[in-house]
Amino acid sequence: MQPIVKRILSIAALGARSNGVDHLRPPRPRLRAPAGTARCALHLLPTLAPAPDPTPIKVVPNWCQVPDNKPDLGSPTHGGVFVDKDGLVYFTMTAATRESWSTRPEGKFVKSIADKYVGIHGVWLNTENGEQFIYGAWLKGKKALKLKMDGTLVWEIPVPMESGKYKDPGQYNPTGITVGPTGHVYVADGYGQNWVHEFDENQKYVRSFGGPGGGDGQFNTCHGIALDTRGEKPLLLVCDRANHRLQHFDLDEQVRRHLPTRRRRPSSCAISFHGKNVAVAELDGRVIILR
């Protein structure tokens, strides 16, 4: 049997309940954790160890160790999560009074960052000329952000009124973000008008695709977005939550295919790629791993 990479789900957000402010309908019944314990977004952490195929998933209860001066994390159900090149786990929290956190793989708190930008929803880690940057869909601030790893702002993109998709700025509620191979930024307006907006490397508006609906290339809560580089050409993978499906687009914004439908509302702000597999969290209490 060939050695393969073992995947461990890391708990990325704490709190027994979600306040549910953005759920389109009540979730199905689920197991409840004791107050103060884990609900989670996820990321796949690699450890070099032989494992049988299919790869087992190890659940680590109470993974994140909350510092004494931070008694709770609010309601971070829809935050994003990623792992930097040094192995530190970062996660963001939608709760309006919580900054982003960094922890060690074993769950020990390291630092908090970006306290000026609380309420970041989706995140994307991008490496540029050997340096890593955090891209965030700042739901509370209605902006797309680029941050250094210490949380310092590099730039921000406000509501794209030039797109012609909005009568007023309050209609824009970004939930997901990713970066293409040429530096173009894609922002998903998942809680707004259901468009994905493209900006160039100078943060200038390029175009939009999608729009509300259930047809090919349309969205009903385009909640998460990621650059999928597993194939011959890079594709955009979009969590089309309330249409219960994932959609693949090429970088000309043409829909390539729908991944199998009737998913349990794929919702992830932290789509995780590892090798040929991709893991996506669903709002109705399941994680799917697809190849």
Secondary structure, 3 states (H helix, E strand, C coil): CCCCCEEEECCCCECCCCCCCCCCCCCCCCCCCCCCCECCCCCEEEECCCCCCCCCEECCCCCCECCCCCCCCCCCCCCCEEECCCCCEEECCCCCCCCEEEECCCCEEEEEECHHHCCEEEEEEEEECCEEEEEEEECCCCEEEEECCCCCEEEEECCCHHHCCCCCHHHCCCCEEEECCCCCEEEECCCCCCEEEEECCCCCEEEEEECECCCCCCECCEEEEEEECCCCCCEEEEEEHHHCEEEEECCCCCEEEECCCCCCCECCCCCEEECCEEEEEECCCEEEEEC
